[in-house]
Amino acid sequence: MLKVLVAIDGPAGAGKSTIAKLVAKKFDLMYIDTGAMYRAITYLAQIRNIPPSNVEGLCNLINSISMYFENGKIIVNGEDLSAEIRDPNVSGNVSLYASIPEVRTLLVKLQKDLASEYEVVMDGRDIGTVVMPNAPFKFFLTATPEIRADRRYKELKEKNQQIEYKDILEEIIKRDYIDSNRQTSPLKKAKDAIEIDTTNYTIEEVVDEISNLIQNTIIKRRKDS
C-alpha cells in the first residue's frame, strides 16, 4: 500500500506553509512545518543570548527541549510559539541559524523520525532532497521575490506589525542567497519534484493542482495493485 509522504520545498514566501496545511487537512495527514522548527530554535537562541557562533550552546539547546506539532501549531516545552516565531527579528536571522550543519543534523533527524512513523506533509527547503528523498510526492513552489515580499508584507500588516515592504524584499533576497548557497542542505529542487510557479495562482488553485496529482496517483496505484 502506498504510504502518503508529501514533500513541499521552495523559497521564503512561496506559500509553502499555507498550502501544505490545506493539503494535509484534505488527506488527513500530519502537517510538519520544518521552517517553524528552525524559527523556534532561532527565537529561543535569541532570548537566551546564544549567537550562531556558539554551536555547542545551540546543540545543547536543541537537545534540551521537546518539540512537536498539534493542529498546525508548534509546541515547544509545552508552549505554543506559533506567534513568537513570526516576529521580523526571527525572520531576519533564521537563515543564519538554519545554515549551521550541526543544527540541521539534529533537526533533520527529528523530521526523518516523524516521517518514518506517520503519513505526513512536510514543507521546508530540503525536504525532497535530504529529509524525505524517497517521498512519492514532491513539489517545489516558487514565485518572484516581489510577489513573495508583497505576500509577507500583507500578512504582517494584518497582524498589525509595523514594517516596510522594501525591508521585507531585501530580507527575502538575502534569505534566498543564504538558503541557496549554504554548504549543508542548500535550497534546491529535487530532480523528480514537480515545480509550480505560484506567482499568478491563488492558494486554492495550487492546493487543487497538488491534491489532484496526489489523488490520481493513489487511484492508479490501487488499480495496479
C-alpha positions in Angstrom: 0.0 0.0 0.0 1.3 3.5 -0.9 2.4 5.5 2.1 1.5 9.1 1.5 4.5 11.3 2.2 4.4 14.8 0.6 7.5 17.0 0.4 6.9 20.7 -0.4 10.0 22.8 -0.9 10.7 26.4 -2.0 12.0 29.8 -1.0 10.5 32.1 1.7 7.1 33.5 0.9 6.2 31.0 -1.9 3.1 29.9 0.1 4.5 26.5 1.3 3.1 26.5 4.8 -0.4 27.6 3.9 -0.6 25.2 1.0 0.9 22.3 3.0 -1.6 22.8 5.8 -4.5 22.7 3.4 -3.2 19.6 1.6 -2.6 17.9 5.0 -6.2 18.6 6.0 -7.6 17.4 2.7 -5.9 14.0 3.0 -5.9 13.8 6.9 -2.1 13.8 7.1 0.2 15.2 9.8 1.5 18.6 8.9 5.1 19.4 9.8 6.4 22.9 9.2 10.2 22.4 9.3 10.7 26.2 8.8 8.9 26.7 12.1 11.3 24.3 13.8 14.3 26.4 12.7 12.4 29.6 13.6 11.7 28.2 17.1 15.4 27.5 17.6 16.3 31.0 16.4 13.7 32.5 18.7 14.9 30.5 21.8 18.6 31.2 20.9 17.9 34.9 20.7 16.1 35.2 24.1 18.8 33.1 25.7 21.6 35.2 24.0 23.1 32.2 22.1 24.7 33.6 18.9 25.1 31.5 15.7 28.8 31.2 16.5 28.1 29.2 19.7 27.4 25.9 18.0 27.8 23.8 21.2 25.3 26.0 23.0 22.8 25.6 20.1 23.2 21.8 20.2 22.6 21.8 23.9 19.6 23.9 23.5 18.1 21.6 20.8 18.8 18.5 22.9 17.2 20.0 26.0 13.7 20.8 24.5 10.7 18.9 23.3 9.2 20.0 20.1 6.1 18.7 18.2 3.1 19.9 16.2 -0.5 20.0 17.3 -3.3 21.2 15.0 -0.7 23.0 12.9 0.8 24.8 15.9 4.4 24.3 17.0 4.6 23.4 20.7 8.0 23.8 22.4 8.3 22.6 26.0 4.5 22.6 26.3 4.2 26.2 25.0 2.7 27.3 21.7 5.3 29.5 20.0 3.4 29.9 16.7 3.1 33.7 17.0 6.5 34.4 18.5 8.5 32.7 15.7 6.9 35.0 13.1 8.5 38.1 14.6 10.5 40.1 12.0 13.6 39.8 14.1 13.3 36.0 13.9 12.7 36.1 10.2 15.7 38.2 9.6 18.1 35.8 11.4 16.6 32.3 10.9 18.8 31.6 7.9 22.0 32.2 9.9 20.9 29.6 12.5 19.4 27.2 9.9 22.7 27.2 7.9 24.7 25.6 10.8 25.4 22.0 9.9 25.1 20.7 13.5 21.7 22.4 13.9 20.4 20.9 10.6 21.7 17.4 11.6 19.7 17.4 14.8 16.5 18.8 13.4 16.7 16.7 10.2 16.9 13.5 12.4 13.7 14.6 14.2 12.0 15.3 10.9 13.0 11.9 9.5 11.8 10.1 12.6 8.3 11.8 12.2 8.2 10.8 8.5 9.0 7.2 9.3 6.3 6.9 11.9 3.4 8.9 10.2 2.0 9.8 6.9 2.9 13.5 6.6 3.0 16.7 4.6 6.3 18.4 5.3 7.5 21.7 3.9 10.8 23.5 4.0 14.0 24.0 2.0 15.5 20.5 1.8 12.6 18.1 2.3 12.6 16.4 -1.2 16.4 16.3 -1.3 17.5 15.4 2.2 14.7 14.7 4.7 12.3 12.6 2.5 14.3 11.8 -0.7 12.1 8.8 -1.3 8.7 10.6 -0.8 6.3 9.6 -3.6 5.1 13.2 -3.9 7.5 16.1 -4.2 6.7 19.7 -5.1 8.8 22.8 -5.5 6.9 26.0 -5.1 8.3 29.3 -6.2 7.3 32.9 -7.1 9.0 36.1 -7.9 10.8 37.9 -5.0 8.5 40.9 -5.4 5.3 38.8 -5.1 6.7 36.8 -2.1 7.7 40.0 -0.4 4.2 41.5 -1.0 2.5 38.4 0.4 4.7 38.6 3.6 4.1 42.3 3.9 0.3 41.9 3.8 0.5 39.0 6.2 2.4 41.1 8.8 0.2 44.2 8.3 -2.8 42.1 9.1 -1.1 41.3 12.4 -0.5 45.0 13.0 3.2 44.7 12.7 4.9 47.9 11.5 7.3 47.0 8.7 8.3 48.4 5.3 7.8 46.5 2.1 11.3 47.3 0.9 12.8 45.8 4.1 10.9 42.6 3.5 12.0 42.4 -0.1 15.6 42.9 1.0 15.2 40.2 3.6 13.7 37.8 1.1 16.5 38.3 -1.4 19.1 37.9 1.4 17.4 34.7 2.6 17.3 33.3 -0.9 21.0 33.8 -1.2 21.9 32.3 2.1 19.5 29.3 1.7 20.7 28.5 -1.8 24.4 28.9 -1.1 24.8 27.3 2.3 27.1 24.3 2.4 24.8 21.9 4.2 21.4 21.0 2.6 21.0 24.1 0.3 17.7 25.1 -1.1 17.3 23.3 -4.4 14.7 21.5 -6.4 14.8 17.7 -6.2 15.2 16.2 -9.7 11.9 14.4 -9.5 9.9 17.3 -7.9 7.1 19.0 -9.8 7.7 22.7 -9.9 4.8 25.1 -9.5 5.2 28.8 -10.0 2.6 30.4 -7.7 3.1 33.9 -8.9 -0.2 34.1 -10.8 -2.2 31.5 -8.9 -4.4 31.6 -5.8 -3.7 29.4 -2.9 -6.8 27.4 -3.7 -5.7 26.8 -7.3 -2.3 25.5 -6.1 -3.9 23.2 -3.5 -6.2 21.8 -6.1 -3.4 21.1 -8.5 -1.3 19.3 -5.8 -4.3 17.4 -4.5 -5.4 16.2 -7.9 -1.9 14.9 -8.6 -1.8 13.0 -5.3 -5.4 11.6 -5.7 -4.8 10.4 -9.2 -1.6 8.6 -8.2 -3.3 6.9 -5.2 -6.2 5.8 -7.5 -3.7 4.5 -10.1 -1.7 2.6 -7.5 -4.8 0.9 -6.2 -5.9 -0.2 -9.6 -2.4 -1.6 -10.4 -2.2 -3.5 -7.1 
